[in-house]
Amino acid sequence: MAVQTVLIPALAALPEAAVQVRAAIQGHSIICFEGEMGAGKTTFIKALCQSLGVADEVSSPTFSLVNEYRDAQNQPIYHFDFYRLNDPREAEGIGALEYFDSGYLCLIEWPSRIETLLPPERLLITLHATGPSSRELTISN
């Protein structure tokens, strides 16, 4: 897959961007989100989950490490935030490898903290702030 860029000029454009990304991630279960603190990873994941039919409140799993949601087909979506981890073994301790092997969608914030645990088949979505409420999102594998 070639690198794909999605421009998000304002918060109001998030739903449209989420639909574009939803199409790009089809057939992938491990989606990694990188970007500096405040780049909008969780905010974008909220929009993506809404486009997938998640009715639950989507929030950052900063302290719980993983949140589970259900999509429109009642399939699980796992949302991870590994920012606070000091060692990949902490992710192993919560069963991260089993989640990754499940075949269900895994949305992972701060994947670089657990790089050694990630399967080679994954997509990387990088968010860059280009203004106070604008972002550039790139999708690569």
The first five atom37 places (N, CA, C, CB, O) and aatype in JSON, in Angstrom:
{
  "aatype": [12, 0, 19, 5, 16, 19, 10, 9, 14, 0, 10, 0, 0, 10, 14, 6, 0, 0, 19, 5, 19, 1, 0, 0, 9, 5, 7, 8, 15, 9, 9, 4, 13, 6, 7, 6, 12, 7, 0, 7, 11, 16, 16, 13, 9, 11, 0, 10, 4, 5, 15, 10, 7, 19, 0, 3, 6, 19, 15, 15, 14, 16, 13, 15, 10, 19, 2, 6, 18, 1, 3, 0, 5, 2, 5, 14, 9, 18, 8, 13, 3, 13, 18, 1, 10, 2, 3, 14, 1, 6, 0, 6, 7, 9, 7, 0, 10, 6, 18, 13, 3, 15, 7, 18, 10, 4, 10, 9, 6, 17, 14, 15, 1, 9, 6, 16, 10, 10, 14, 14, 6, 1, 10, 10, 9, 16, 10, 8, 0, 16, 7, 14, 15, 15, 1, 6, 10, 16, 9, 15, 2],
  "atom_mask": [
    [1, 1, 1, 1, 1],
    [1, 1, 1, 1, 1],
    [1, 1, 1, 1, 1],
    [1, 1, 1, 1, 1],
    [1, 1, 1, 1, 1],
    [1, 1, 1, 1, 1],
    [1, 1, 1, 1, 1],
    [1, 1, 1, 1, 1],
    [1, 1, 1, 1, 1],
    [1, 1, 1, 1, 1],
    [1, 1, 1, 1, 1],
    [1, 1, 1, 1, 1],
    [1, 1, 1, 1, 1],
    [1, 1, 1, 1, 1],
    [1, 1, 1, 1, 1],
    [1, 1, 1, 1, 1],
    [1, 1, 1, 1, 1],
    [1, 1, 1, 1, 1],
    [1, 1, 1, 1, 1],
    [1, 1, 1, 1, 1],
    [1, 1, 1, 1, 1],
    [1, 1, 1, 1, 1],
    [1, 1, 1, 1, 1],
    [1, 1, 1, 1, 1],
    [1, 1, 1, 1, 1],
    [1, 1, 1, 1, 1],
    [1, 1, 1, 0, 1],
    [1, 1, 1, 1, 1],
    [1, 1, 1, 1, 1],
    [1, 1, 1, 1, 1],
    [1, 1, 1, 1, 1],
    [1, 1, 1, 1, 1],
    [1, 1, 1, 1, 1],
    [1, 1, 1, 1, 1],
    [1, 1, 1, 0, 1],
    [1, 1, 1, 1, 1],
    [1, 1, 1, 1, 1],
    [1, 1, 1, 0, 1],
    [1, 1, 1, 1, 1],
    [1, 1, 1, 0, 1],
    [1, 1, 1, 1, 1],
    [1, 1, 1, 1, 1],
    [1, 1, 1, 1, 1],
    [1, 1, 1, 1, 1],
    [1, 1, 1, 1, 1],
    [1, 1, 1, 1, 1],
    [1, 1, 1, 1, 1],
    [1, 1, 1, 1, 1],
    [1, 1, 1, 1, 1],
    [1, 1, 1, 1, 1],
    [1, 1, 1, 1, 1],
    [1, 1, 1, 1, 1],
    [1, 1, 1, 0, 1],
    [1, 1, 1, 1, 1],
    [1, 1, 1, 1, 1],
    [1, 1, 1, 1, 1],
    [1, 1, 1, 1, 1],
    [1, 1, 1, 1, 1],
    [1, 1, 1, 1, 1],
    [1, 1, 1, 1, 1],
    [1, 1, 1, 1, 1],
    [1, 1, 1, 1, 1],
    [1, 1, 1, 1, 1],
    [1, 1, 1, 1, 1],
    [1, 1, 1, 1, 1],
    [1, 1, 1, 1, 1],
    [1, 1, 1, 1, 1],
    [1, 1, 1, 1, 1],
    [1, 1, 1, 1, 1],
    [1, 1, 1, 1, 1],
    [1, 1, 1, 1, 1],
    [1, 1, 1, 1, 1],
    [1, 1, 1, 1, 1],
    [1, 1, 1, 1, 1],
    [1, 1, 1, 1, 1],
    [1, 1, 1, 1, 1],
    [1, 1, 1, 1, 1],
    [1, 1, 1, 1, 1],
    [1, 1, 1, 1, 1],
    [1, 1, 1, 1, 1],
    [1, 1, 1, 1, 1],
    [1, 1, 1, 1, 1],
    [1, 1, 1, 1, 1],
    [1, 1, 1, 1, 1],
    [1, 1, 1, 1, 1],
    [1, 1, 1, 1, 1],
    [1, 1, 1, 1, 1],
    [1, 1, 1, 1, 1],
    [1, 1, 1, 1, 1],
    [1, 1, 1, 1, 1],
    [1, 1, 1, 1, 1],
    [1, 1, 1, 1, 1],
    [1, 1, 1, 0, 1],
    [1, 1, 1, 1, 1],
    [1, 1, 1, 0, 1],
    [1, 1, 1, 1, 1],
    [1, 1, 1, 1, 1],
    [1, 1, 1, 1, 1],
    [1, 1, 1, 1, 1],
    [1, 1, 1, 1, 1],
    [1, 1, 1, 1, 1],
    [1, 1, 1, 1, 1],
    [1, 1, 1, 0, 1],
    [1, 1, 1, 1, 1],
    [1, 1, 1, 1, 1],
    [1, 1, 1, 1, 1],
    [1, 1, 1, 1, 1],
    [1, 1, 1, 1, 1],
    [1, 1, 1, 1, 1],
    [1, 1, 1, 1, 1],
    [1, 1, 1, 1, 1],
    [1, 1, 1, 1, 1],
    [1, 1, 1, 1, 1],
    [1, 1, 1, 1, 1],
    [1, 1, 1, 1, 1],
    [1, 1, 1, 1, 1],
    [1, 1, 1, 1, 1],
    [1, 1, 1, 1, 1],
    [1, 1, 1, 1, 1],
    [1, 1, 1, 1, 1],
    [1, 1, 1, 1, 1],
    [1, 1, 1, 1, 1],
    [1, 1, 1, 1, 1],
    [1, 1, 1, 1, 1],
    [1, 1, 1, 1, 1],
    [1, 1, 1, 1, 1],
    [1, 1, 1, 1, 1],
    [1, 1, 1, 1, 1],
    [1, 1, 1, 1, 1],
    [1, 1, 1, 1, 1],
    [1, 1, 1, 0, 1],
    [1, 1, 1, 1, 1],
    [1, 1, 1, 1, 1],
    [1, 1, 1, 1, 1],
    [1, 1, 1, 1, 1],
    [1, 1, 1, 1, 1],
    [1, 1, 1, 1, 1],
    [1, 1, 1, 1, 1],
    [1, 1, 1, 1, 1],
    [1, 1, 1, 1, 1],
    [1, 1, 1, 1, 1]
  ],
  "atom_positions": [
    [[0.85, -1.18, 0.0], [0.0, 0.0, 0.0], [0.89, 1.24, 0.0], [-0.96, 0.0, 1.23], [1.84, 1.34, 0.78]],
    [[0.58, 2.15, -0.86], [1.3, 3.41, -0.89], [0.86, 4.26, 0.29], [1.07, 4.16, -2.24], [-0.18, 4.02, 0.9]],
    [[1.66, 5.24, 0.6], [1.3, 6.16, 1.67], [0.1, 6.97, 1.22], [2.49, 7.08, 2.06], [0.06, 7.5, 0.11]],
    [[-0.87, 7.08, 2.1], [-2.08, 7.85, 1.82], [-2.13, 9.0, 2.82], [-3.37, 6.96, 1.92], [-1.87, 8.81, 4.0]],
    [[-2.46, 10.18, 2.35], [-2.56, 11.36, 3.21], [-4.0, 11.83, 3.24], [-1.63, 12.48, 2.73], [-4.67, 11.92, 2.21]],
    [[-4.47, 12.14, 4.45], [-5.81, 12.7, 4.64], [-5.63, 14.02, 5.37], [-6.74, 11.71, 5.45], [-5.05, 14.07, 6.45]],
    [[-6.14, 15.08, 4.77], [-6.08, 16.4, 5.4], [-7.35, 16.65, 6.18], [-5.86, 17.51, 4.35], [-8.46, 16.41, 5.7]],
    [[-7.18, 17.13, 7.4], [-8.3, 17.44, 8.28], [-8.19, 18.94, 8.6], [-8.28, 16.55, 9.61], [-7.46, 19.32, 9.51]],
    [[-8.91, 19.78, 7.85], [-8.75, 21.23, 8.02], [-9.34, 21.77, 9.33], [-9.39, 21.94, 6.87], [-8.92, 22.83, 9.8]],
    [[-10.31, 21.05, 9.92], [-10.95, 21.51, 11.16], [-11.65, 20.33, 11.82], [-11.98, 22.67, 10.88], [-11.84, 19.29, 11.19]],
    [[-12.02, 20.5, 13.07], [-12.71, 19.42, 13.8], [-13.98, 18.97, 13.07], [-13.07, 19.88, 15.21], [-14.33, 17.79, 13.13]],
    [[-14.65, 19.88, 12.41], [-15.87, 19.53, 11.69], [-15.62, 18.53, 10.57], [-16.52, 20.78, 11.12], [-16.55, 17.85, 10.12]],
    [[-14.39, 18.41, 10.11], [-14.03, 17.49, 9.02], [-13.69, 16.1, 9.52], [-12.87, 18.05, 8.23], [-13.42, 15.21, 8.71]],
    [[-13.68, 15.88, 10.83], [-13.32, 14.57, 11.38], [-14.21, 13.43, 10.87], [-13.39, 14.62, 12.88], [-13.67, 12.39, 10.49]],
    [[-15.53, 13.58, 10.84], [-16.35, 12.46, 10.36], [-16.0, 12.03, 8.93], [-17.82, 12.82, 10.44], [-15.94, 10.84, 8.63]],
    [[-15.78, 13.0, 8.05], [-15.43, 12.68, 6.67], [-14.06, 11.99, 6.6], [-15.42, 13.96, 5.81], [-13.88, 11.02, 5.86]],
    [[-13.1, 12.49, 7.38], [-11.77, 11.88, 7.42], [-11.86, 10.45, 7.96], [-10.81, 12.72, 8.28], [-11.18, 9.56, 7.47]],
    [[-12.7, 10.25, 8.96], [-12.86, 8.92, 9.55], [-13.41, 7.93, 8.52], [-13.79, 8.98, 10.77], [-12.99, 6.77, 8.5]],
    [[-14.32, 8.37, 7.68], [-14.87, 7.5, 6.64], [-13.76, 7.12, 5.65], [-16.04, 8.2, 5.9], [-13.7, 5.97, 5.21]],
    [[-12.9, 8.07, 5.29], [-11.78, 7.77, 4.39], [-10.83, 6.75, 5.02], [-11.02, 9.06, 4.04], [-10.38, 5.82, 4.35]],
    [[-10.52, 6.94, 6.29], [-9.61, 6.02, 6.97], [-10.26, 4.66, 7.15], [-9.19, 6.59, 8.34], [-9.6, 3.63, 7.0]],
    [[-11.54, 4.64, 7.45], [-12.25, 3.36, 7.6], [-12.1, 2.53, 6.33], [-13.76, 3.59, 7.92], [-11.89, 1.32, 6.41]],
    [[-12.21, 3.16, 5.17], [-12.05, 2.44, 3.91], [-10.61, 1.94, 3.75], [-12.42, 3.36, 2.72], [-10.38, 0.83, 3.26]],
    [[-9.64, 2.75, 4.18], [-8.22, 2.39, 4.03], [-7.79, 1.25, 4.95], [-7.36, 3.59, 4.3], [-6.86, 0.52, 4.63]],
    [[-8.46, 1.09, 6.08], [-8.05, 0.05, 7.03], [-8.75, -1.29, 6.81], [-8.31, 0.51, 8.44], [-8.45, -2.26, 7.5]],
    [[-9.66, -1.34, 5.86], [-10.37, -2.6, 5.59], [-9.36, -3.71, 5.35], [-11.3, -2.45, 4.37], [-8.39, -3.54, 4.61]],
    [[-9.59, -4.85, 5.99], [-8.7, -6.0, 5.83], [-7.52, -6.01, 6.79], [0.0, 0.0, 0.0], [-6.71, -6.93, 6.77]],
    [[-7.42, -5.0, 7.63], [-6.35, -4.92, 8.62], [-6.96, -4.96, 10.02], [-5.49, -3.62, 8.43], [-8.04, -4.41, 10.24]],
    [[-6.27, -5.6, 10.94], [-6.79, -5.63, 12.32], [-5.93, -4.83, 13.28], [-6.9, -7.06, 12.8], [-6.42, -4.4, 14.33]],
    [[-4.67, -4.62, 12.97], [-3.77, -3.87, 13.87], [-3.51, -2.5, 13.25], [-2.41, -4.65, 14.11], [-2.87, -2.39, 12.21]],
    [[-4.02, -1.46, 13.92], [-3.87, -0.1, 13.44], [-3.15, 0.69, 14.53], [-5.26, 0.54, 13.07], [-3.67, 0.85, 15.64]],
    [[-1.97, 1.18, 14.21], [-1.14, 1.91, 15.16], [-1.26, 3.41, 14.91], [0.35, 1.45, 15.07], [-1.24, 3.86, 13.77]],
    [[-1.39, 4.17, 15.99], [-1.52, 5.62, 15.9], [-0.34, 6.28, 16.58], [-2.85, 6.09, 16.53], [-0.12, 6.1, 17.78]],
    [[0.42, 7.05, 15.81], [1.54, 7.81, 16.36], [1.28, 9.29, 16.16], [2.89, 7.4, 15.68], [0.51, 9.69, 15.28]],
    [[1.91, 10.08, 16.97], [1.79, 11.53, 16.9], [2.18, 12.08, 18.25], [0.0, 0.0, 0.0], [2.04, 11.41, 19.27]],
    [[2.66, 13.3, 18.25], [3.08, 13.88, 19.52], [1.87, 14.06, 20.44], [3.78, 15.23, 19.3], [0.72, 13.98, 19.99]],
    [[2.14, 14.29, 21.7], [1.09, 14.53, 22.68], [0.24, 15.7, 22.18], [1.69, 14.82, 24.11], [0.77, 16.75, 21.83]],
    [[-1.06, 15.51, 22.16], [-1.96, 16.57, 21.72], [-2.21, 16.6, 20.23], [0.0, 0.0, 0.0], [-2.89, 17.5, 19.74]],
    [[-1.67, 15.62, 19.49], [-1.87, 15.6, 18.03], [-3.29, 15.21, 17.64], [-0.88, 14.64, 17.39], [-3.72, 15.48, 16.52]],
    [[-4.01, 14.59, 18.56], [-5.4, 14.24, 18.28], [-5.65, 12.77, 18.03], [0.0, 0.0, 0.0], [-6.63, 12.41, 17.37]],
    [[-4.78, 11.91, 18.55], [-4.95, 10.47, 18.33], [-6.28, 9.97, 18.9], [-3.78, 9.7, 18.98], [-7.05, 9.31, 18.19]],
    [[-6.54, 10.28, 20.15], [-7.79, 9.81, 20.77], [-9.0, 10.45, 20.12], [-7.79, 10.1, 22.28], [-10.01, 9.79, 19.89]],
    [[-8.91, 11.72, 19.81], [-10.02, 12.42, 19.15], [-10.33, 11.77, 17.81], [-9.7, 13.91, 18.97], [-11.5, 11.58, 17.47]],
    [[-9.28, 11.44, 17.05], [-9.53, 10.78, 15.77], [-10.11, 9.38, 15.97], [-8.23, 10.71, 14.96], [-11.01, 8.98, 15.24]],
    [[-9.59, 8.65, 16.94], [-10.12, 7.3, 17.21], [-11.6, 7.38, 17.58], [-9.31, 6.61, 18.35], [-12.38, 6.5, 17.18]],
    [[-12.01, 8.39, 18.32], [-13.44, 8.58, 18.62], [-14.24, 8.7, 17.33], [-13.66, 9.84, 19.51], [-15.27, 8.05, 17.18]],
    [[-13.77, 9.54, 16.4], [-14.47, 9.73, 15.13], [-14.49, 8.43, 14.32], [-13.81, 10.86, 14.31], [-15.5, 8.09, 13.71]],
    [[-13.37, 7.71, 14.3], [-13.29, 6.45, 13.58], [-14.28, 5.44, 14.16], [-11.86, 5.89, 13.61], [-14.99, 4.76, 13.42]],
    [[-14.31, 5.33, 15.47], [-15.24, 4.39, 16.11], [-16.69, 4.76, 15.81], [-15.0, 4.36, 17.63], [-17.52, 3.88, 15.58]],
    [[-17.0, 6.04, 15.82], [-18.36, 6.46, 15.47], [-18.7, 6.02, 14.05], [-18.52, 7.99, 15.61], [-19.81, 5.57, 13.78]],
    [[-17.73, 6.15, 13.11], [-17.99, 5.76, 11.73], [-18.16, 4.24, 11.6], [-16.85, 6.23, 10.82], [-18.76, 3.76, 10.64]],
    [[-17.63, 3.49, 12.57], [-17.77, 2.03, 12.59], [-19.03, 1.58, 13.32], [-16.55, 1.39, 13.23], [-19.3, 0.39, 13.44]],
    [[-19.8, 2.55, 13.83], [-21.06, 2.23, 14.48], [-20.98, 2.01, 15.97], [0.0, 0.0, 0.0], [-21.91, 1.46, 16.56]],
    [[-19.88, 2.42, 16.6], [-19.77, 2.28, 18.05], [-20.72, 3.28, 18.71], [-18.28, 2.51, 18.53], [-20.67, 4.48, 18.45]],
    [[-21.58, 2.76, 19.56], [-22.54, 3.62, 20.27], [-22.02, 4.04, 21.65], [-23.88, 2.9, 20.42], [-22.48, 5.03, 22.21]],
    [[-21.08, 3.28, 22.18], [-20.53, 3.57, 23.51], [-19.68, 4.83, 23.5], [-19.71, 2.39, 24.01], [-19.25, 5.3, 22.45]],
    [[-19.45, 5.36, 24.69], [-18.53, 6.48, 24.86], [-17.11, 5.98, 24.59], [-18.66, 7.11, 26.29], [-16.67, 5.01, 25.2]],
    [[-16.42, 6.64, 23.69], [-15.03, 6.28, 23.38], [-14.14, 7.25, 24.15], [-14.74, 6.33, 21.83], [-14.26, 8.47, 24.01]],
    [[-13.24, 6.69, 24.96], [-12.35, 7.53, 25.76], [-10.96, 6.89, 25.8], [-12.9, 7.74, 27.2], [-10.8, 5.72, 25.48]],
    [[-10.0, 7.68, 26.19], [-8.62, 7.19, 26.24], [-8.45, 6.16, 27.35], [-7.64, 8.35, 26.43], [-8.83, 6.41, 28.49]],
    [[-7.88, 5.01, 27.02], [-7.6, 4.01, 28.05], [-6.23, 4.23, 28.7], [-7.67, 2.62, 27.45], [-5.49, 3.27, 28.93]],
    [[-5.9, 5.48, 28.99], [-4.57, 5.81, 29.52], [-4.23, 5.01, 30.77], [-4.49, 7.29, 29.83], [-3.1, 4.53, 30.9]],
    [[-5.17, 4.85, 31.68], [-4.86, 4.14, 32.93], [-5.28, 2.68, 32.89], [-5.55, 4.83, 34.09], [-4.63, 1.84, 33.52]],
    [[-6.33, 2.35, 32.16], [-6.76, 0.95, 32.08], [-5.98, 0.18, 31.02], [-8.26, 0.88, 31.77], [-6.0, -1.05, 31.0]],
    [[-5.28, 0.9, 30.13], [-4.49, 0.36, 29.01], [-5.32, -0.13, 27.84], [-3.64, -0.75, 29.5], [-4.88, -0.02, 26.7]],
    [[-6.52, -0.67, 28.09], [-7.36, -1.13, 26.98], [-8.84, -0.88, 27.31], [-7.12, -2.63, 26.7], [-9.29, -1.12, 28.43]],
    [[-9.57, -0.4, 26.31], [-11.02, -0.28, 26.38], [-11.59, -1.15, 25.27], [-11.5, 1.22, 26.23], [-10.98, -1.3, 24.21]],
    [[-12.75, -1.71, 25.52], [-13.43, -2.52, 24.5], [-14.73, -1.84, 24.13], [-13.68, -3.97, 25.01], [-15.51, -1.43, 25.0]],
    [[-14.96, -1.73, 22.82], [-16.21, -1.2, 22.29], [-16.81, -2.25, 21.37], [-15.98, 0.16, 21.54], [-16.17, -3.25, 21.06]],
    [[-18.03, -2.02, 20.94], [-18.7, -2.9, 19.98], [-19.1, -2.08, 18.76], [-19.95, -3.61, 20.61], [-19.67, -0.99, 18.88]],
    [[-18.8, -2.62, 17.57], [-19.15, -1.9, 16.34], [-20.6, -2.19, 15.96], [-18.19, -2.29, 15.19], [-21.32, -2.84, 16.71]],
    [[-21.02, -1.72, 14.79], [-22.4, -1.9, 14.35], [-22.78, -3.36, 14.16], [-22.62, -1.15, 13.05], [-23.96, -3.7, 14.22]],
    [[-21.79, -4.25, 13.93], [-22.05, -5.68, 13.79], [-21.83, -6.43, 15.11], [-21.14, -6.28, 12.7], [-21.76, -7.66, 15.13]],
    [[-21.73, -5.69, 16.2], [-21.51, -6.24, 17.54], [-20.17, -6.96, 17.66], [-22.63, -7.18, 17.9], [-20.01, -7.84, 18.51]],
    [[-19.2, -6.6, 16.81], [-17.85, -7.15, 16.89], [-17.01, -6.26, 17.82], [-17.2, -7.24, 15.47], [-17.19, -5.05, 17.83]],
    [[-16.11, -6.86, 18.58], [-15.29, -6.04, 19.47], [-14.27, -5.18, 18.72], [-14.57, -6.92, 20.47], [-13.73, -5.58, 17.68]],
    [[-14.02, -4.03, 19.27], [-12.93, -3.15, 18.86], [-12.13, -2.89, 20.12], [-13.44, -1.8, 18.18], [-12.69, -2.48, 21.14]],
    [[-10.83, -3.12, 20.08], [-9.97, -2.9, 21.24], [-9.15, -1.64, 21.03], [-9.04, -4.13, 21.48], [-8.51, -1.46, 20.0]],
    [[-9.19, -0.76, 22.02], [-8.5, 0.54, 21.97], [-7.45, 0.55, 23.08], [-9.52, 1.75, 22.12], [-7.78, 0.49, 24.26]],
    [[-6.2, 0.64, 22.68], [-5.07, 0.61, 23.62], [-4.4, 1.97, 23.7], [-4.06, -0.46, 23.2], [-4.35, 2.7, 22.71]],
    [[-3.88, 2.29, 24.86], [-3.03, 3.47, 25.04], [-1.84, 3.02, 25.89], [-3.81, 4.67, 25.72], [-1.98, 2.77, 27.09]],
    [[-0.68, 2.93, 25.26], [0.51, 2.42, 25.94], [1.46, 3.53, 26.39], [1.25, 1.48, 25.03], [2.63, 3.27, 26.67]],
    [[0.98, 4.76, 26.45], [1.83, 5.89, 26.81], [2.53, 5.69, 28.15], [1.01, 7.17, 26.84], [3.71, 6.01, 28.29]],
    [[1.83, 5.17, 29.14], [2.36, 5.07, 30.49], [3.21, 3.82, 30.75], [1.24, 5.09, 31.46], [3.71, 3.63, 31.86]],
    [[3.38, 2.97, 29.74], [4.16, 1.76, 29.95], [5.66, 2.05, 29.98], [3.86, 0.74, 28.85], [6.17, 2.89, 29.24]],
    [[6.33, 1.36, 30.85], [7.79, 1.47, 30.94], [8.49, 0.3, 30.26], [8.22, 1.56, 32.4], [9.67, 0.39, 29.92]],
    [[7.74, -0.8, 30.07], [8.33, -2.02, 29.52], [7.24, -2.78, 28.76], [8.97, -2.9, 30.65], [6.12, -2.88, 29.25]],
    [[7.55, -3.33, 27.58], [6.55, -4.1, 26.83], [5.96, -5.26, 27.61], [7.17, -4.62, 25.56], [4.85, -5.7, 27.32]],
    [[6.7, -5.76, 28.6], [6.17, -6.88, 29.4], [4.88, -6.49, 30.13], [7.21, -7.36, 30.42], [4.06, -7.35, 30.44]],
    [[4.72, -5.2, 30.42], [3.48, -4.74, 31.04], [2.29, -4.98, 30.11], [3.58, -3.25, 31.43], [1.2, -5.33, 30.56]],
    [[2.5, -4.78, 28.82], [1.43, -5.04, 27.84], [1.16, -6.55, 27.74], [1.82, -4.47, 26.44], [0.01, -6.97, 27.62]],
    [[2.22, -7.33, 27.81], [2.03, -8.78, 27.81], [1.19, -9.2, 29.02], [3.39, -9.52, 27.82], [0.37, -10.11, 28.93]],
    [[1.41, -8.53, 30.14], [0.69, -8.85, 31.37], [-0.82, -8.66, 31.28], [0.0, 0.0, 0.0], [-1.57, -9.33, 31.99]],
    [[-1.27, -7.76, 30.4], [-2.72, -7.58, 30.23], [-3.27, -8.43, 29.08], [-3.04, -6.1, 29.97], [-4.45, -8.34, 28.74]],
    [[-2.4, -9.26, 28.5], [-2.84, -10.14, 27.41], [-2.85, -9.48, 26.05], [0.0, 0.0, 0.0], [-3.62, -9.89, 25.18]],
    [[-2.0, -8.48, 25.84], [-1.99, -7.75, 24.57], [-1.81, -8.68, 23.37], [-0.88, -6.71, 24.58], [-2.45, -8.49, 22.34]],
    [[-0.95, -9.68, 23.5], [-0.71, -10.58, 22.37], [-1.98, -11.34, 21.97], [0.4, -11.58, 22.71], [-2.21, -11.58, 20.79]],
    [[-2.78, -11.72, 22.95], [-4.03, -12.41, 22.65], [-4.99, -11.47, 21.93], [-4.68, -12.94, 23.94], [-5.68, -11.89, 21.0]],
    [[-5.04, -10.21, 22.36], [-5.87, -9.23, 21.66], [-5.4, -9.1, 20.21], [-5.83, -7.86, 22.37], [-6.21, -9.14, 19.28]],
    [[-4.09, -8.95, 20.02], [-3.53, -8.75, 18.68], [-3.8, -9.96, 17.79], [-2.02, -8.49, 18.76], [-4.02, -9.8, 16.59]],
    [[-3.79, -11.15, 18.36], [-4.02, -12.38, 17.6], [-5.5, -12.68, 17.38], [-3.38, -13.54, 18.3], [-5.84, -13.62, 16.65]],
    [[-6.38, -11.91, 17.99], [-7.82, -12.2, 17.94], [-8.42, -12.01, 16.55], [-8.54, -11.33, 18.92], [-9.46, -12.59, 16.25]],
    [[-7.79, -11.2, 15.73], [-8.36, -10.89, 14.42], [-9.33, -9.73, 14.46], [0.0, 0.0, 0.0], [-9.79, -9.25, 13.41]],
    [[-9.65, -9.27, 15.67], [-10.54, -8.11, 15.8], [-9.72, -6.82, 15.71], [-11.33, -8.17, 17.13], [-8.51, -6.83, 15.91]],
    [[-10.39, -5.75, 15.42], [-9.74, -4.47, 15.24], [-9.09, -4.0, 16.54], [-10.75, -3.42, 14.75], [-9.73, -3.92, 17.59]],
    [[-7.79, -3.71, 16.46], [-7.02, -3.19, 17.59], [-6.48, -1.82, 17.2], [-5.86, -4.17, 17.99], [-5.7, -1.71, 16.25]],
    [[-6.9, -0.8, 17.92], [-6.47, 0.58, 17.68], [-5.48, 0.92, 18.78], [-7.69, 1.58, 17.67], [-5.84, 0.95, 19.96]],
    [[-4.23, 1.18, 18.4], [-3.14, 1.25, 19.38], [-2.49, 2.63, 19.37], [-2.09, 0.17, 19.1], [-1.89, 3.04, 18.38]],
    [[-2.63, 3.35, 20.49], [-1.93, 4.61, 20.66], [-0.58, 4.34, 21.31], [-2.77, 5.62, 21.51], [-0.47, 3.48, 22.19]],
    [[0.45, 5.07, 20.89], [1.81, 4.93, 21.39], [2.37, 3.53, 21.15], [1.86, 5.26, 22.88], [2.91, 2.92, 22.08]],
    [[2.25, 3.0, 19.92], [2.75, 1.64, 19.64], [4.26, 1.5, 19.79], [2.36, 1.24, 18.25], [4.75, 0.39, 20.01]],
    [[5.0, 2.58, 19.68], [6.46, 2.48, 19.8], [6.88, 1.97, 21.17], [7.1, 3.84, 19.54], [7.99, 1.46, 21.32]],
    [[6.02, 2.1, 22.17], [6.34, 1.61, 23.52], [6.3, 0.09, 23.61], [5.37, 2.21, 24.54], [6.82, -0.5, 24.56]],
    [[5.66, -0.55, 22.62], [5.56, -2.03, 22.63], [5.99, -2.6, 21.29], [4.11, -2.47, 22.97], [5.54, -3.68, 20.9]],
    [[6.84, -1.9, 20.59], [7.26, -2.26, 19.23], [7.6, -3.75, 19.09], [8.47, -1.43, 18.82], [7.22, -4.38, 18.1]],
    [[8.29, -4.31, 20.05], [8.72, -5.71, 19.96], [7.56, -6.7, 19.99], [9.68, -6.03, 21.08], [7.73, -7.85, 19.59]],
    [[6.4, -6.27, 20.47], [5.24, -7.16, 20.56], [4.33, -7.1, 19.33], [4.44, -6.83, 21.78], [3.49, -7.97, 19.13]],
    [[4.5, -6.07, 18.53], [3.58, -5.86, 17.41], [3.85, -6.83, 16.27], [3.68, -4.44, 16.92], [5.0, -7.09, 15.92]],
    [[2.78, -7.35, 15.67], [2.96, -8.22, 14.51], [3.41, -7.38, 13.31], [1.65, -8.98, 14.17], [3.14, -6.18, 13.26]],
    [[4.09, -8.0, 12.35], [4.57, -7.24, 11.19], [3.43, -6.71, 10.31], [5.48, -8.11, 10.34], [3.57, -5.66, 9.68]],
    [[2.32, -7.4, 10.29], [1.17, -6.96, 9.49], [0.37, -5.95, 10.29], [0.27, -8.17, 9.07], [-0.44, -6.3, 11.15]],
    [[0.61, -4.67, 9.97], [-0.11, -3.61, 10.68], [-0.06, -2.35, 9.83], [0.5, -3.35, 12.09], [0.77, -2.21, 8.93]],
    [[-0.96, -1.45, 10.14], [-0.96, -0.14, 9.5], [-0.51, 0.89, 10.52], [-2.36, 0.22, 8.91], [-0.76, 0.75, 11.72]],
    [[0.14, 1.91, 10.03], [0.57, 3.02, 10.88], [-0.15, 4.27, 10.41], [2.12, 3.21, 10.85], [-0.08, 4.63, 9.24]],
    [[-0.83, 4.92, 11.33], [-1.46, 6.2, 11.07], [-0.74, 7.23, 11.92], [-3.01, 6.17, 11.39], [-0.69, 7.12, 13.15]],
    [[-0.18, 8.22, 11.25], [0.57, 9.27, 11.95], [-0.2, 10.58, 11.82], [2.01, 9.41, 11.38], [-0.58, 10.99, 10.73]],
    [[-0.41, 11.22, 12.95], [-1.1, 12.51, 12.96], [-0.1, 13.62, 13.25], [-2.24, 12.52, 14.02], [0.73, 13.52, 14.15]],
    [[-0.2, 14.68, 12.46], [0.64, 15.87, 12.64], [-0.28, 17.08, 12.77], [1.65, 16.05, 11.44], [-1.17, 17.28, 11.94]],
    [[-0.05, 17.88, 13.79], [-0.79, 19.14, 13.92], [-0.25, 20.1, 12.88], [-0.67, 19.73, 15.38], [0.96, 20.32, 12.79]],
    [[-1.15, 20.68, 12.09], [-0.75, 21.67, 11.09], [-1.31, 23.05, 11.43], [-1.22, 21.24, 9.7], [-1.06, 24.02, 10.72]],
    [[-2.06, 23.12, 12.51], [-2.65, 24.37, 12.98], [-3.4, 24.09, 14.26], [0.0, 0.0, 0.0], [-3.39, 22.96, 14.73]],
    [[-4.05, 25.09, 14.84], [-4.75, 24.88, 16.12], [-5.79, 23.75, 16.08], [-5.44, 26.16, 16.53], [-5.92, 23.01, 17.05]],
    [[-6.52, 23.61, 14.97], [-7.5, 22.52, 14.88], [-7.38, 21.75, 13.57], [-8.92, 23.08, 15.01], [-8.26, 20.96, 13.24]],
    [[-6.3, 21.95, 12.83], [-6.1, 21.21, 11.58], [-5.01, 20.15, 11.78], [-5.72, 22.17, 10.41], [-4.08, 20.32, 12.56]],
    [[-5.17, 19.06, 11.06], [-4.24, 17.95, 11.15], [-3.97, 17.36, 9.78], [-4.78, 16.88, 12.1], [-4.78, 17.48, 8.86]],
    [[-2.82, 16.72, 9.66], [-2.5, 15.91, 8.5], [-2.31, 14.49, 9.0], [-1.22, 16.44, 7.73], [-1.56, 14.25, 9.95]],
    [[-2.99, 13.57, 8.38], [-2.95, 12.17, 8.79], [-2.33, 11.38, 7.65], [-4.39, 11.63, 9.16], [-2.76, 11.52, 6.5]],
    [[-1.34, 10.57, 7.94], [-0.76, 9.7, 6.92], [-0.95, 8.24, 7.32], [0.73, 10.01, 6.71], [-0.82, 7.88, 8.49]],
    [[-1.26, 7.43, 6.33], [-1.48, 5.99, 6.53], [-0.4, 5.26, 5.75], [-2.91, 5.55, 6.07], [-0.23, 5.47, 4.56]],
    [[0.31, 4.39, 6.44], [1.36, 3.6, 5.77], [1.45, 2.23, 6.44], [2.74, 4.34, 5.83], [0.9, 2.01, 7.52]],
    [[2.15, 1.31, 5.78], [2.37, 0.01, 6.42], [3.82, -0.33, 6.43], [1.59, -1.09, 5.72], [4.2, -1.38, 6.93]]
  ]
}
